[in-house]
Amino acid sequence: MASNLVLVRAGRGSLHPAWIDRGKARDWDLRLIPYQDVAPPADGEYTVGDVIAGPKWSGIREALAVWGGWRDYEYVWMPDDDIFASHDTISRVFEVARRTNLDLFAPALHEASYYAHLITMRSRGFFGRWTGFVEIMVPGLQPLGAGAPGAHA
């Protein structure tokens, strides 16, 4: 088990296969919570859960209610399945969260991304920004479960 988890509600058109560089080390596991049938990976690079119909957050809530394994990760990132990201970018998201000791975070969006709020866009002049807003399409958090640093008894 890796120290971080990428948890994604995925459909047939999901971009998640492009997130993994086959054979390259990573400190994150990928787990799909599909909202429609998705073919399992041939190489075991990620896990596919049961299909749960419906919107992103109700499906995630339902899946996490029956699978407590997410609490054992240091960080959990929950991007939409249409987010373009590279293996290295995802690793960097977790590295920055760890180094800055974030409880809640969201990576900035690439200039070519769809966005609804300007504050969510990447600004090359900044390493990061403290804000009171986390975009719902790419949130990350530090679980307060049994295996997480800072967990409460």
C-alpha positions in Angstrom: 0.0 0.0 0.0 1.3 3.5 -0.9 1.0 6.4 1.5 -1.5 8.4 -0.6 -4.7 7.6 -2.5 -6.2 9.0 -5.7 -9.9 8.2 -5.5 -11.9 8.9 -8.6 -15.5 8.5 -9.8 -14.8 7.1 -13.2 -16.8 6.5 -16.4 -15.8 4.9 -19.7 -14.2 8.1 -20.9 -12.1 8.7 -17.8 -8.6 10.1 -18.3 -7.2 8.0 -15.4 -5.2 5.6 -17.6 -3.0 8.5 -18.6 -2.2 9.4 -15.0 0.0 6.3 -14.6 3.5 5.8 -16.1 3.7 2.0 -16.2 6.6 0.6 -14.2 7.5 4.0 -12.6 7.5 4.1 -8.8 4.8 6.1 -7.1 3.7 6.9 -3.6 0.0 6.8 -4.4 -2.6 4.2 -5.1 -5.4 4.7 -7.6 -8.9 3.4 -6.8 -11.9 3.9 -9.1 -15.4 4.2 -7.9 -17.1 3.8 -11.3 -20.5 5.3 -12.1 -20.8 3.0 -15.2 -19.0 -0.2 -16.2 -15.3 0.3 -16.5 -12.8 -2.3 -17.7 -10.4 -3.4 -14.9 -6.7 -2.9 -15.6 -4.9 -5.8 -17.2 -1.8 -5.0 -15.2 -3.2 -4.4 -11.7 -2.0 -0.8 -11.7 -5.2 0.3 -10.0 -8.3 -1.0 -8.2 -11.9 -0.8 -9.6 -14.7 -0.9 -7.1 -18.4 -1.8 -7.7 -20.4 0.4 -10.0 -22.4 3.0 -8.0 -24.8 5.0 -10.2 -25.4 8.7 -9.6 -23.4 11.9 -9.1 -19.8 12.1 -7.9 -20.3 13.0 -4.2 -23.1 10.6 -3.4 -21.2 7.8 -5.0 -18.0 8.6 -3.1 -20.0 8.9 0.1 -21.6 5.5 -0.5 -18.3 3.8 -1.4 -16.4 5.2 1.6 -19.2 4.2 4.0 -18.5 0.5 3.2 -14.7 0.7 2.5 -12.8 2.1 5.4 -9.4 1.6 3.8 -9.2 5.2 2.7 -8.6 6.2 6.3 -5.2 4.4 6.3 -3.7 6.8 3.8 -1.8 9.9 4.7 -3.6 12.0 2.0 -6.6 11.4 -0.3 -7.1 13.3 -3.6 -10.5 13.1 -5.3 -10.2 14.6 -8.8 -12.9 14.5 -11.5 -12.2 11.8 -14.1 -11.8 14.4 -16.9 -8.8 16.1 -15.2 -5.6 16.0 -17.3 -2.7 15.2 -15.0 0.6 13.4 -15.3 2.1 10.8 -13.0 4.7 13.3 -11.8 2.1 16.0 -11.2 0.0 13.8 -9.0 3.1 12.8 -7.0 3.9 16.5 -6.7 0.4 17.3 -5.4 1.0 14.9 -2.5 4.6 16.1 -1.9 3.4 19.7 -1.6 0.5 18.8 0.7 2.9 16.9 3.0 5.7 19.5 3.0 3.2 22.3 3.9 1.2 20.1 6.3 -2.1 20.8 4.6 -5.4 19.3 5.9 -7.4 20.4 2.9 -6.0 21.4 -0.5 -6.5 21.5 -4.3 -3.9 21.8 -6.9 -4.2 24.8 -9.3 -5.7 24.1 -12.7 -3.7 24.3 -15.9 -4.3 27.3 -18.2 -6.1 25.1 -20.7 -8.5 23.6 -18.1 -12.2 24.4 -17.8 -12.6 26.6 -14.7 -15.4 28.5 -12.9 -13.3 30.5 -10.5 -10.1 32.5 -11.4 -8.5 31.7 -8.1 -8.3 28.0 -9.0 -6.0 28.7 -12.0 -2.3 28.2 -12.0 -0.2 31.3 -11.6 3.4 30.8 -12.5 4.4 33.6 -10.1 3.4 31.6 -7.1 4.5 28.4 -5.5 1.1 28.2 -3.8 -1.7 30.3 -2.3 -3.6 30.1 0.9 -7.3 30.5 0.2 -10.6 29.9 1.8 -11.8 28.0 -1.3 -11.2 24.5 -2.6 -12.5 23.6 -6.0 -14.9 20.6 -5.8 -13.4 19.1 -9.0 -10.0 18.4 -7.4 -10.1 18.4 -3.6 -7.6 16.6 -1.4 -7.6 16.0 2.3 -5.8 14.4 5.1 -8.1 11.8 6.7 -8.3 11.7 10.4 -8.5 7.9 10.4 -6.5 5.3 12.4 -3.5 5.3 10.0 -3.3 9.0 9.3 -0.8 11.3 10.9 -2.6 13.6 13.4 -5.4 11.1 13.9 -7.6 11.6 16.8 -8.5 8.8 19.2 
